[in-house]
Amino acid sequence: MSDRAARLTFLPFSRPALGEEEVRAVVDCLRSGWITTGPRTREFEERFAAYAGARHALAVTSGTAGEHLALLALGIGPGDEVVTSPMTWTSTVNIVELVGARPVFADIEPDTHNLDPAKLRGALTERTRAIIPVHFAGLPCDMDAIGAIASERGIPVIEDAAHAAGAAYRERPVGSLSRLTVFSFHAIKNLTTGEGGMITTDDGALADRIRLLRFHGITRDSWQRQGAGAGAAYDVLVPGFKYNLTDIQSAIGVVQLARLDALNERRESLARRYLDALAGVEEIRLPAAGAGYPVRHAWHLFTILVDVDRLTVDRFGFMEAMKRENIGTGLHFLAVHLQSHYRTRYGYAPGDFPEAERVSERIVSLPLFPGMTEADVDAVARAVKKVVRAHRR
């Protein structure tokens, strides 16, 4: 059977799902005369809190900023340890370093690529002050198992839900499960504001602390000082940061939030088509569509594992071959513990976390975004099969 020629146009790995409603929302915001943090950000926070089943939602400039504030609000700093997954974007780990604490890793589950509760307990010490599970690709971690281990030791959980907007665990929305949850609204995320993020919590004291820290440590932001009867005075209670989300971004977020379930349903439909189309390809391993507990998968990513032992190219060679077929791919992720800084600073080495390393050496993200067509998925599947055939040992 002859191979079909490559696509005539390049299919990117991702593209934001933005439409005319988002455009109108931004234009209305620009015409309102108030474009920084104000009424639209407050509306976005209120709507997101209701959607996620949390008492408080706090908009920030990025998921990274959200994790920074979460750690600081819990008082985590020098001498403390934070346990997380080695299979995550480096910001999850970098921010632990930047508050002066030590990142500690526990290996991942082979199928879900999520933090393995069976490995978590052995990573805890008397210095552990937080656990950060990462909902990899939008598939929720086993939060009952992780939460039980954390509760035994009185350790707070900060969920990294950068991939998991709209996901649910045992019919409970991600954002309502732990002490703190942090979302990302980066351009490729399921819900985007270009850049941005959100922190959810039921803890009023933590919410107040985060509000203080995200805007210079002052008692009232600009919008609050503009209200009727409000004075111009403010007071700096602690040194804070400039992590507040703008109304321009929040205007987009309000529209995206209203569309989120439909966008995620489209992602799931495309993912199911991938699973069917690639089911017989022995040289790749398909992502887990579920877990041993009820979940609603957000399908932020569709990741395959390339069997490098059965092909004449490694993972990067596979990605280059896909590019020649006019198909974009992504890399999510290279194991953090093998990055130069963490190897040098803490002495991590190959073999320390075997499952994470196995995945890190083989993982490739295929295109997945709501604007794709079924024909796009079919074209990607054909390209995968063509590359596999061309490089089969």
N, C-alpha and C positions, 0 to 999 in steps of 0.2 A: 504494500500500500504506500503510495507516494505521500510525502508530507505536504500539507497545504502551506502556501507562502505566508510569511509573517504579515501581521496587520499592517495596513497602509498608514494608520495614524497611531501615535503612541498613547497607550492607556496608562495614566498615572497610578501610582500606588493608592493615592487618596485624593479626594477633592471635597471641600466643604459643601454642605447642602443648604445653600442660601438662595432665597427667592425674593420676589418683589415685596412680600410682606416685611421682610427684614429691612429692605431698602427704604420702604416707607417709614418704618419705625425710626431708623437713623435720621432720615430727613426731618421728621417731626421733632426729634430731639434737638437737632441743630437749629431748627426754627424757634424752638422754645426759649432759647437764650440761656439755658442751663445745661451744660454738657459734662461737667465733672460729677462727682458723687452727689446724688440728690434723690428726687422722688422716684425715678425709674429704677435706681439701684435698690431702694427700699422695697418697691413693688417686686422686683426680681427675687430679693431675699425672702419676702413673705410667701411668694408663690412656690419657690423652691423648697422652703421648709415644709409647706403643706404637702408637696409632692413626695418628699423624702420621708415624711412621717416624723419630723424632728421639731422640737420646740424653737430652735434657733438656727438660722442660716446666715452666714457672714461672707459677703462677697469680697474677694481679694484679687490681686493682679495676676496670680498664677497658682497652679497646684503646688509648686515649689514654695511660694510665699506662704501658702496655707499650712504646709507641713512645718515650716519654720515657726510660724506663730503657734501651732499646736504644741510643739515641743517646748517653746518658751512659756506658754501658758501653764504647762504642767511643771514648770520649774526645772526642766532637765538641762544639765550642763556638765562642767568638768567633773570627772570621776564617775559619771553615770555610764551605763551601757543600754543600748537599744537594739533589740533583736528584729531582724527583717530577712527578706529573701535576697539571695544573690542574683535572681533573675528579675531585674527591674531596671528602669531607667536610672541613671546614676544620680539624679537629683534626690531620690529617696534616701540614698546613703550619704551623699555630700552634705545634706543639711544637718544630719546627725553630727558629722565632723565639725560643721561650722558653728554649732552651739557648744562645742567643746567636749561632747560625749564621744563614746567609742561605739561604732557600728559592729554588731556581732551577727553572724549569719547562721541560719538553719537551712538545710537542704530542702528541695522541692519534691512534690509528688511527680512521678513519671508521666502520668496521663494529663492531669490538669495544669501542670507547671506552677501550681500554687504552693505556698508554704506548707510543708508537711507537718501536721500536728504531732506525729510520732517522733519527729526530729526536734521539735520545738523545745520540749521539756529539758533536753540535754544541753541546750544553748543558754539556759537561764542560770544566772548567778545571783549572789547577794547584791550585786551592783545593778542588776537589770531594773530599769525604771519605765520602760515602755516596750510594747510589741507593735510592729508595723506589718501586718499582712497586706499583700498586694493582690488585688483581684485581677489576675493575669488575663489579658485579652477580653475582659468583661465577664468572665466566669467566676462567680463568688467563691471565696474560700469557705472551708468548713468552719463557720464562725461559732457554732456550738462547741466544737472540740477546742478551738483556740481560746474562746471565751472562758471555758471551764478551767483550762490551765492557767490563764491569766488571773482568774478569780481566786484560785487557790493561793496565789502569792500576792494578791492585792496589787497587781500590775495593770495599769491602764492600757487599753488598746486604741491605737490610732489607725484606722483603715485607710490604706492608699487606694482610693476608688477612682484614680485618674482614668481608668478604662471602663468604669462601671456605672456611668450615669444611666438610670433606668433599669438597672439590674435588680434582682430580688433574691433573697435567700429564705427558703421555707415560707414563702408568701409575704415576707416582710421586706420592704424596700431597703436597698443599700443606702445608708444614711441614717438609719434608725436603730442600728444594731449594737453600736459601741459607744464608748465615751466620746470619741471624736472621729469624724470621717472627713476626708479631704478629696475633693473632686478637681479635675482639670478641665478647662474649656479652651484648650489650645486649638489651633485651626483644624487639625485632623480628628478631633474628638467627636463623639456622638452628638454632643451639644457643644456648640462653639460660640465664643464671643470674640474670636480672633486670638486673643490671649485672655487669660482670666482663670478664676477658680472659685470654689466655695467650700466653706467649712460648716459641717452640721454638728449639733450637739444638743442634748437635753439639759445640760448643766448651765444654769444661768450665770454662775460665778465665772466659769470658764469663758462663756460668751462675752461677758463684760470685760474680762481681761484681754481677750482677743480684739475687741473693738478698740480698746485703749492702745494696744500695741500696733495695730495696723495703720494708725494715723497720728504719728508723731508723739504718742503718749499724752495727747491733750484731751480735755474733758468733752469738747464739742467740736464736730467738724464744721466745714463752711456752711453746709445746708442748714444745720441746726442753728447756726448763728444768724441765719437770714430769716428765720421764722418770725411771725408776728409776736411782738412783745419780747423777743430774744435780744439780749445785750451782746455786745461785741467782745466781751471779756472771755478769756479762756485761761486754763491753768495746765501746766505740764506736770503730770503726776509721775511719769517714768520716761526715760528715753525710748522713743518709739520709731516706727518705720513708715515708709510711704508706700503702703500696700493696698490702697483703696481702689476699687473698680470704678470706672467712669460711667456716667449715664448713657453715653454713646454705646458702650459695650453692653450695658445692662438692657438697653432697648432691644438689641439683637437677642440677648439671652431670654427675655420674656417671650419673644416669638418662638425661638428655638425650643424652649421648654414646653410650650403648647403643642409642638410638633414632635416631641421626643419619642413618644410611644409609637407613632406611625413610622418615624425614621428607623427606630430599632426593629420594628416588624419587617421593614424592607430589608434591613441588614440580615435578619434571620432567614428570610426567604432566599436571599442570594447565597448565604452560607449553606443552607440545605441543598441548594443546587450544586454548589461546589462538592459537598460531601457525596452526592450521588454520582457526579461526573468523574470524580477522582477515586472512587471506591476500589477499582481494580488495579491501581498502579502500585506495584509491590515495592518500588524503590523509594516511595515516600510514605510518611506516617501522617495521618490526618489528625486535626485537633479534636479534643474531647468536646462533644456537643452538650454534655451534662456531667453530673457527678453522682456520687452515691447518696444524694439528698436532693430534695426539690429545689430547683433554681429557675430563675429567668435570666438567661444569658444575654448580655448586652451586645455581643458580637462586635466589639470594637475592632478586633483583628481577626483575620483568618490565617493562622500560622500552620505551616507544614514542616515536618522534619525530613530533610534530605538524607537518604541512606548513603553516606559518603563511601562506605566500604563496597558498595555495589555499583558505583559510578566511577568514571575516569576523571571527574572533576570534583573539587570540593564545593562547599556551600557558596563561596564567592564566585567560583566558576559557573555554578548553576545560575546565580543571579545575573552574571554577565551574559550568559546564553539567553536568558529570558529577555534581557534588554535588547538583544539582537532580533528577537521576535516582536519588538515594540511593546513589551509588557514591563511596566514598572514593578518593582518589589521593594520591600522594606526589611530592616534588620532589627528585631525586637526579642531579645537583646543579647549583647555580649555580657557574660557573667561579670558582675561588678568586682568580685573578690580577686579576679585575675587582671584587673586594670592596674597600671603601673603604680599609682599612688598607694593603693591598698596592699599590693604585694610588698612594696618597699616599706611602708609604715608598720604593717602588722605581720609580715612574713607569710601571707597566704600563698599557697602553691597549688599547682595541678594535683588533683586527687583529694583535695579537702572536701569538696562537695560534688560528688560524682554525677548525680542526676542533673544538677544545674550545668555542669560542664558538658555533659552529653548533649543536652538541649542546645546550649550556647554554640556548639560546634556545627549544628545541623539546621537551626531554625531559619526559616524564610517566611516573610509575610507577603501573601498575595493581595492584589487589589481588592478592596472591599469598601464601598461607600454607596449611599442610597441612590445616587445618580447613575449608577451602573445599570445596564440592561442585562437581560438573560443572555443575549448574544455576546455581551462582553465576558460574562462568566464562562460561557462555552469556549470563547476564543482563548481565555487564560488556560482552561483545562487542556485544550488542544496543544497549546504551547508547552505546557508542563510535560505532556506525553511525548511530544516531539523531542524536547531536550533530553528526556530520560532515554528514549530510544537511541538518540545520537551518541549518548555517553555511557551506555550500559556496558559493563565489563563482560 
